[in-house]
Amino acid sequence: MPACLSQGAFLVGIVVVLVWGLSGPFFHFSDTWQLVINTGTTIVTFLVVFLIQGAQNRDSRALHLKLDELLRAVEHARTSLVALEGRTDDELDRLQQEFDHLRHTQGERLERCPDVQANEASRTMPPRRELPG
């Protein structure tokens, strides 16, 4: 959401609360006057929960798609990890235990992709010098 929209919504909220507060003496701070702001804030909160949930769902979906693409693009990655969000909690727990076991048993020795190893090796090797000819 653009920042100007959230700032505008915040300003509208402040104006509504100020108008409500300033109208208190006119309504003699009655129960109905208090009920108006309570009902309004409850309705707005209820609707904002759905807005936030929708935004989180879109963000989560986009993140999963990006990760799926990365898994497909890496040659030695296990593509069976694509679409894990559809698995049961028990399946995810077993997979978590598998990765925990790998971390504890292999630590830093976890196998790296050949491309990553070659890239790291090229960074540690001194540059080649041309011989005068």
N, C-alpha and C positions, 0 to 999 in steps of 0.2 A: 504494500500500500504506500503510495507516495506520502512523504512527510507532511506536505501541505494539507492533505486530507485529515490526517490524524491531529494536526495542530488546529485545524478548523473545527473538528469535532470537539476537541478539548475546550476551545473558546466558546462554542455553542453551549456546552455543559456549564461552564462558568457563568455565562449570561443567564441561563435558565435558573441556576441556583440563586444568583443575585436578585433576579426579578421575584422569585419565590420569597426570598428573605425580606426584600423590601415591601412585599405585599402583606406581610404578617400583620402589621398594625391595622391595615385596612380591614382584614378579616378577623381581627381581635385574637390572633394566634389560636384559632379554634382547632378542634379535632379534625374537622374537614380540611382545613388548611394544611395540617400535618399529614393527613392521609394522601393529599395530592402528591407531595414530594415522595412519600414512601412508595406509593403505587408506581409513580413514574420511574423511580430508580430501580424498583424490582423488575419492571418490564424491560428497561434498557439493559440491565444486567443479564436477564434471561436471553435477550436477543444477541448480546455481545458474546456470550458463551458459544452460541452456534457459529458466529462469525469467526471467532478464534479457532474453534475446532475445524472448521472448513479450511482455514489458512494452514493449520498444522497438517491436515490430511494432504493438501496439495504439496506442501514442502516435503513431507515424508515420501510421497509418491515420486516426486522429482528426484529426491536423493536416491531412492531405490533404483530408479531407472539409470541414473548416472553410475551407481555402483555395479549394476548388471552389465552395463557397457564396458566398464573397466575389467570386470571378470572375463568377459568374452574376448577382450583385446589382448590380455596377457596370455602368452602361449602356455605357460606351465600352471596356470591357475585352475583350480577345480571348478569347472562350470556347474557342477551340481549344487554349488552354493547360491546360484542365481535363484531368485524368488523364494528365499528362506522365510519371508513373511507369511507364506501360506502353510508353513509347517506347524505341527502341534507343539505345545510347550515341552512335552517329554522329548521330542526329537531335537528341539533347540537345546535343552539341557544336556542331552548326550553329546551333541556337537560342541557345546561349551566345555564339557569335561575333556573331550578329545583335544581341543586346543590348549586347555590348561595343562594336560599331560605333556603335549609337545613342548610347551614353554618350559616346563620343569625339567624334562629329560634332555632337551636339545639346547635350550638357552640361546646363546648367540650363534650357535652352529646351525640354526635353521637354514635349510637349503634355500639358496637365492637363485633367482632366474639367471641363466647364462648372460643375458644382455646386461643385467645389473652388475654382475661380476666383471665383465669385460670393461664396462664403463668405469668401475672403481679402479681396475688395474691400470687403465690408461691415465687416470688422474695421478696415480702414485709414481708412474714411470717418468724419468726426466725426459725433456723434449730432445728429439734427435737433432744432432748438429751436422750441418753440411761440411764436408771436407773441402778445403780449397783445391781447386782443380786445375 
